[in-house]
Amino acid sequence: MTRARPPPPTFDLPQLAVLALWWVWFPTFILSWEHLGWAGRVGMSVLGWAVLFWNYAVLHNHMHVSIARPKLAHWVVSRTLGMACGFPYRGYYIHHFNHHRYNDGPGDWGQRRRGEGALRYCLRAALSPWFWPFETVPQVWRWAKKRNQRLELVLDFLFVDGTLLALVLWRPALGLAWWAILLVGQVCILWLNLAAHFETDSTQRDALGNTSTSRLYNLFFFNAGYHQAHHLKPQAPWYELPELTRELAASSLVRPALITPLSPINPYWVARVVKRYSAEPCDRQTESTITSGTPSAVT
């Protein structure tokens, strides 16, 4: 008999603490800009990139299991996390669950293209929504059909892009610096997805994602390394993923060849992926591995 797990907390304090770092950094970045020299501005920008990268782990988890469950708190946290990472929240939410439906197989909007290596993929996928959104935005718009999602989508675009435009018009150097932080951060985020699906197979339930057992990475990034378990049980809270991985491995649902002690940001792992990632299209998949009976998201 499967052991009943307790429900997620009303407020996930460790992840909210990471979001709070952005609330400290962002106004400080704006207010201190005119008083800093170039070294200080570069330092604040690097710090902002680190805060963005850390907050992406929180954004990702929040899309699956809310870190603030009361309705108003959930709405505010969703918008703020989108802002922190430079993603209109509802648009990224829809895009991400398309990824879960197809697991980098045909139908996944975020899969690599024919002849596209790792670095080119990260650059193309990060820059296209900003400079050529005419493919991504219509895809997302067609799927935004539930509970006023299209209204949320419009508001989220205005919130993120409007704030960026306002900063560029008010203080051009400040606004462009923040935009650069967002672009670099999003390239790194796309790298995480690429590494998490390195040499995986979208048609096999035991090979949907890599499993990184790096203690340091999983400690700071809320068990993001347990990607195979996450794809099989996307509604499992982050703190259950190590145990869930062991349970799935006992059922032969975690392929040993896709387990690594390295993290996706380990230089050796980065070099290996860049060198070996095939430019061939991802493996074909004829149907989703997420069944209609598998809960996959909060709204």
Buried (B, 14 or more C-beta within 10 A) or exposed (E): EEEEEEEBBEBBEEBBEBBEBBEEBBEEBBEEBEEEEEEEBEEBBEBBBBBBBBBBBBBBBBBBBBBBBEEEBBEEBBBBBBBBBBBBBBBBBBBBBBBBBBBBBEBBBBBBEEEBBBBEBBBBBBEEBBEEEEEBBEBBBEBBEEEEBBEBBBBBBEBBEEBBEEBBEEBEEBBEBBBEBBBBBBBBBBBBBBBBBBBBBBBBBBBBBBBBBBEEBBEEBBBBBBBBBBBBBBEBBBBBBBBBBEBBBEEEBBBEEBBBEBBBBBEEBBEBBBEEBEEEBBBEBEEBBBEEEEEBBBE
